[in-house]
């Protein structure tokens, strides 16, 4: 696109000049001189985005999220440059969508790859510094013979609990997140805080009601976790608790001051003693290819994983095959002009595809219920067939329901493809004496495949990750026994990822991400091979 | 069906000339069974739908109680949906899907316009890159999306976990996707002479975009918007990962919670909710049928 910079008289061009008006070419006039309505809208919008981004930068600095700070600064610069420079015509139109694509598709894809190489998950959620603070805080005990402080329990304006004590004649207030700090405006009576502005002193009833919360509350003495915290056991007296663990930054060791055991960081992101015992929590570390090999190296998982792996392929292949065969068959059957009301018949047969898949899957789940489902009770006269609870029948049911859901799509697609095959081809084949079956095999199918094959590849890729169907219909069950993650006979890889990440008790984001990457590589390779064969990518 | 030229002469011959026994016998042999196939297929397709409609009308229905179709008919389940928060879910779904659809159309169309009309550095690469970005579907990245939103919550609570806006933003990540290609192809069919003429008349690129191009392609914008609506309406996985509190759920997550345990599930309520949620989508789908197939042909898949 050529940049037209011929700026012509200062007056504003009418949006729709009369036809035939031969005005000189005029492109983006300088915005500084041309305060059109559009420019003002742009100014306000970009200003708004700048404000939000600035707010985000400040907040992100406050919570020390440096990656977000960096991204926001770049985004801020990019937005302002794109919309106020005259040399960035295409960027003006591409940027909004690109930002979303960058954050929610490209970044998440890269982040998945990154997490796949870490042990991110429950017990390894954060950095080493956070883990050290958490270990110190979790191993606190009341310091022997330490002073008892008459404790005042308050709630602040947000309703959060706060503790107030008087130490050396100085009133101190703190909450779970804010360490003890002097409160000079507190009212103190006989070494006890009785009132504090913007806070409410909890009465006896309120204390009794929130007893557990109060006993669990830990108000840090200072920002350093090693200084211990103020806690209470009876909601009346406060004591300073200090950690039995001691962290030595120079030697990078954690020492239990009671037992004398020394813990050193291991390469799994945990402090470990010589006897192998570890302290929770740990922190995130790079674990190399552990997550990728885990499915094979963990013996309790291996059999289940291999079955899930094979079943995923079988499910995706069979889904494509069954829906395609049925769809093609119906398309051929109803492509005969002698059949009346074809439009109506087609509309009725497309219904299953029109309904959101999650609804159909849930309805089928009810209908296939062993004891009280419609299929067993009504259609099969009270049979007790375990459609969804027997490993093989459940697989059959999944394929069957997916056939119900998916055949209309293939039906539509094949009908379209059949109708685009020119009639002359058939005529000449018949002239040459070809029988119907022969015509089907040698003419219809090859021509059909040209347009349908890419869709079969896409359908395979989609079904490979058909999470909703599996999760809604069987939930992956019936479950394997004794596996360290909750997976079952009908789980496919993507539903296994979900289970590993969220539903197996211990959340293992690293392992889940590694499985996602494996899926991506497999689906990507198969799709690439498939599309190459169908020469689809070259059409671009 | 206009392209049936191959069989049309045969039909003309049989109906007009030989109205006799041969024709009847031939009809029985070659056509009648097709109606039988149609009958079987339609029963298979429609029976589950009748079942769920019947269950939705069966008051207080459990799974067992729903088996006798249309034994009792009452609107009780529909009235009870409110107590379960169903209308909140539907409202959430409508808000999320509508905003996503509008955003997708605006951003997708803008990108398609840029690719179609401007010749800038990296244009070809951009198109290829856009295609490649589709290789890693968002469903695969849901763990990373969860972790990203977990972190974002500290900076922009409105974009973090358990926020509808956060979910919308995730969906908008897919705005530059298959739909852009659909629109790109369509934009290319709008003659460039129109732009040139407008430029001659002093229109800026913005004026050309908003007042000429978008007006010319309104139908495809509507289609892309509705397709995006249908696909985000049907999304379960990402909505389930992002939304946590029950009043933030979308219909998909909410209905799943109603039907999760089929023994104790309020089956009648679920069925009523399913009917309400499905009807508009089915109508929309029927209306958009040929475009949906077109969109699928372009590589997208209904989710």
Contacts between the chains, C-beta under 8 A, distances in Angstrom:
chain1	res1	chain2	res2	distance
A	1	B	117	7.3
A	1	B	118	4.0
A	1	B	119	5.5
A	1	B	120	6.3
A	13	B	202	3.9
A	13	B	203	7.8
A	14	B	202	7.5
A	15	B	203	6.8
A	15	B	207	5.8
A	15	B	211	7.2
A	16	B	201	7.5
A	17	B	201	4.8
A	17	B	202	6.0
A	21	B	201	6.5
A	22	B	200	7.9
A	23	B	200	7.2
A	23	B	201	6.5
A	23	B	202	5.0
A	25	B	199	6.9
A	25	B	200	6.8
A	26	B	202	5.0
A	27	B	199	7.7
A	27	B	204	7.2
A	27	B	205	7.7
A	28	B	204	6.1
A	28	B	205	7.0
A	29	B	204	7.6
A	38	B	204	7.6
A	38	B	206	5.5
A	38	B	207	7.7
A	56	B	155	5.5
A	56	B	156	5.9
A	59	B	154	7.5
A	59	B	155	4.9
A	59	B	156	7.5
A	60	B	154	8.0
A	60	B	155	4.7
A	63	B	154	4.6
A	63	B	155	6.5
A	65	B	151	6.3
A	65	B	154	6.4
A	65	B	155	5.9
A	68	B	151	7.2
A	68	B	152	7.5
A	68	B	155	5.5
A	89	B	114	7.9
A	89	B	118	5.7
A	89	B	120	7.2
A	89	B	205	6.2
A	90	B	114	4.4
A	90	B	118	4.3
A	90	B	120	4.1
A	90	B	123	7.5
A	92	B	114	7.9
A	93	B	110	4.1
A	93	B	111	6.3
A	93	B	113	5.5
A	93	B	114	3.8
A	93	B	118	7.8
A	93	B	209	7.5
A	94	B	110	7.2
A	94	B	111	5.3
A	94	B	114	5.0
A	94	B	126	7.5
A	96	B	106	7.6
A	96	B	107	4.9
A	96	B	110	6.7
A	97	B	107	3.6
A	97	B	108	6.5
A	97	B	110	6.7
A	97	B	111	4.8
A	97	B	175	5.0
A	97	B	176	4.0
A	97	B	180	7.5
A	98	B	111	7.6
A	98	B	176	6.7
A	100	B	107	7.0
A	100	B	169	6.8
A	100	B	172	4.5
A	100	B	173	4.8
A	100	B	175	5.9
A	100	B	176	7.3
A	101	B	130	7.9
A	101	B	133	6.3
A	101	B	173	5.9
A	101	B	175	7.4
A	101	B	176	4.8
A	103	B	148	7.7
A	103	B	169	7.8
A	103	B	173	6.6
A	104	B	138	7.1
A	104	B	145	7.1
A	104	B	148	7.9
A	104	B	169	6.5
A	104	B	170	5.2
A	104	B	172	7.1
A	104	B	173	2.6
A	104	B	174	7.7
A	105	B	133	5.5
A	105	B	136	7.0
A	105	B	138	6.5
A	105	B	141	7.5
A	105	B	173	4.7
A	105	B	174	6.9
A	106	B	133	6.2
A	107	B	144	7.9
A	107	B	148	7.1
A	108	B	138	7.2
A	108	B	141	3.9
A	108	B	144	4.1
A	108	B	145	5.3
A	108	B	148	6.1
A	108	B	173	7.7
A	109	B	136	4.2
A	109	B	140	7.8
A	109	B	141	5.6
A	109	B	144	7.4
A	111	B	141	7.6
A	111	B	144	4.2
A	111	B	147	6.9
A	111	B	148	6.6
A	112	B	136	8.0
A	112	B	140	7.2
A	112	B	141	5.0
A	112	B	143	6.5
A	112	B	144	4.2
A	115	B	143	6.9
A	115	B	144	6.4
A	115	B	147	6.8
A	120	B	147	7.5
A	330	B	37	7.2
A	330	B	41	6.7
A	333	B	34	5.2
A	333	B	37	5.5
A	334	B	34	6.8
A	334	B	38	7.2
A	335	B	1	7.4
A	335	B	4	7.5
A	336	B	7	6.9
A	336	B	30	7.8
A	336	B	31	6.8
A	336	B	34	6.3
A	337	B	1	6.3
A	337	B	4	4.6
A	337	B	7	5.5
A	337	B	8	6.5
A	337	B	11	5.7
A	338	B	7	7.8
A	338	B	11	6.1
A	338	B	27	7.2
A	338	B	30	7.4
A	338	B	31	4.8
A	339	B	31	6.3
A	339	B	34	5.1
A	339	B	35	7.1
A	339	B	38	7.7
A	342	B	1	7.0
A	345	B	38	4.9
A	345	B	42	7.1
A	347	B	286	6.8
A	348	B	42	4.9
A	348	B	45	6.2
A	348	B	46	6.6
A	349	B	38	7.8
A	349	B	41	5.4
A	349	B	42	6.5
A	349	B	45	5.6
A	350	B	286	7.6
A	350	B	289	7.0
A	351	B	45	5.3
A	351	B	46	6.8
A	351	B	49	6.5
A	351	B	282	7.1
A	352	B	45	5.4
A	352	B	48	7.8
A	353	B	285	7.6
A	353	B	302	7.7
A	354	B	281	6.9
A	354	B	282	4.4
A	354	B	285	3.8
A	354	B	286	6.2
A	355	B	49	7.6
A	355	B	278	5.0
A	355	B	281	7.0
A	355	B	282	6.0
A	356	B	230	7.9
A	356	B	233	6.3
A	356	B	234	4.3
A	356	B	252	7.3
A	356	B	277	6.9
A	356	B	278	6.3
A	356	B	281	5.5
A	357	B	234	6.0
A	357	B	302	7.7
A	357	B	303	7.4
A	358	B	234	6.4
A	358	B	236	4.9
A	358	B	252	4.9
A	358	B	255	7.0
A	358	B	256	6.8
A	359	B	255	6.8
A	359	B	274	4.7
A	359	B	277	6.4
A	359	B	278	5.3
A	360	B	48	7.3
A	362	B	255	6.5
A	362	B	256	6.8
A	362	B	259	4.5
A	362	B	270	7.0
A	362	B	274	7.0
A	363	B	48	5.7
A	363	B	51	7.2
A	363	B	52	5.0
A	363	B	271	7.7
A	363	B	274	6.5
A	364	B	48	6.8
A	365	B	259	6.8
A	365	B	262	6.2
A	366	B	55	7.9
A	366	B	63	5.6
A	366	B	66	7.6
A	366	B	259	6.8
A	366	B	262	5.5
A	366	B	265	7.6
A	366	B	267	6.2
A	366	B	270	7.9
A	367	B	48	6.3
A	367	B	51	6.4
A	369	B	63	5.8
A	369	B	262	5.3
A	371	B	64	7.9
A	372	B	62	7.5
A	372	B	63	4.4
A	372	B	64	4.0
A	372	B	67	7.3
A	372	B	263	7.9
A	373	B	63	6.9
A	374	B	51	5.6
A	374	B	66	7.4
A	374	B	67	5.4
A	377	B	64	7.2
A	377	B	67	5.0
A	378	B	67	5.2
A	378	B	68	7.8
A	404	B	44	7.1
A	404	B	45	7.7
A	404	B	48	7.6
A	408	B	45	7.9
A	409	B	293	8.0
A	409	B	296	7.0
A	409	B	302	7.8
A	412	B	289	7.2
A	412	B	293	5.1
A	413	B	293	6.4
A	413	B	296	7.3
A	413	B	297	7.5
A	416	B	293	6.4
A	419	B	1	6.3
A	419	B	3	4.6
A	419	B	4	7.8
A	420	B	3	7.0
A	421	B	3	7.9
A	422	B	3	7.6
A	422	B	5	7.9
A	423	B	3	6.5
A	423	B	4	7.0
A	423	B	5	3.4
A	423	B	6	3.8
A	423	B	7	7.9
A	423	B	8	7.9
A	424	B	5	7.6
A	424	B	6	7.9
A	426	B	6	3.9
A	427	B	5	7.9
A	427	B	6	5.7
A	430	B	6	7.9
A	451	B	297	7.8
A	454	B	299	7.6
A	455	B	296	6.7
A	455	B	297	6.7
A	458	B	296	7.6
A	458	B	299	5.8
A	458	B	301	5.9
A	459	B	301	7.1
A	461	B	301	7.9
A	462	B	301	4.1
A	462	B	303	7.7
A	465	B	137	6.6
A	465	B	139	5.3
A	465	B	140	6.6
A	467	B	139	6.3
A	467	B	236	7.4
A	467	B	237	5.0
A	468	B	234	7.8
A	468	B	236	4.5
A	468	B	237	6.5
A	468	B	252	8.0
A	468	B	303	7.4
A	471	B	236	7.3
A	471	B	237	7.8
A	472	B	236	7.3
A	472	B	256	6.5
A	494	B	139	6.7
A	494	B	140	7.2
A	497	B	142	7.8
A	497	B	143	7.0
A	498	B	142	7.4
A	498	B	237	7.3
A	501	B	142	7.7
A	501	B	143	4.8
A	501	B	146	7.4
A	502	B	241	7.5
A	509	B	143	5.4
A	509	B	146	8.0
A	509	B	147	6.4
A	512	B	143	4.9
A	513	B	143	5.3
A	513	B	144	6.8
A	516	B	140	4.9
A	516	B	141	6.8
A	516	B	143	6.5
A	519	B	140	6.0
A	520	B	135	7.6
A	520	B	136	5.7
A	520	B	140	5.6
A	524	B	135	5.5
A	524	B	136	8.0
A	527	B	135	7.3
A	537	B	131	7.6
A	540	B	127	6.9
A	540	B	128	7.3
A	540	B	131	7.1
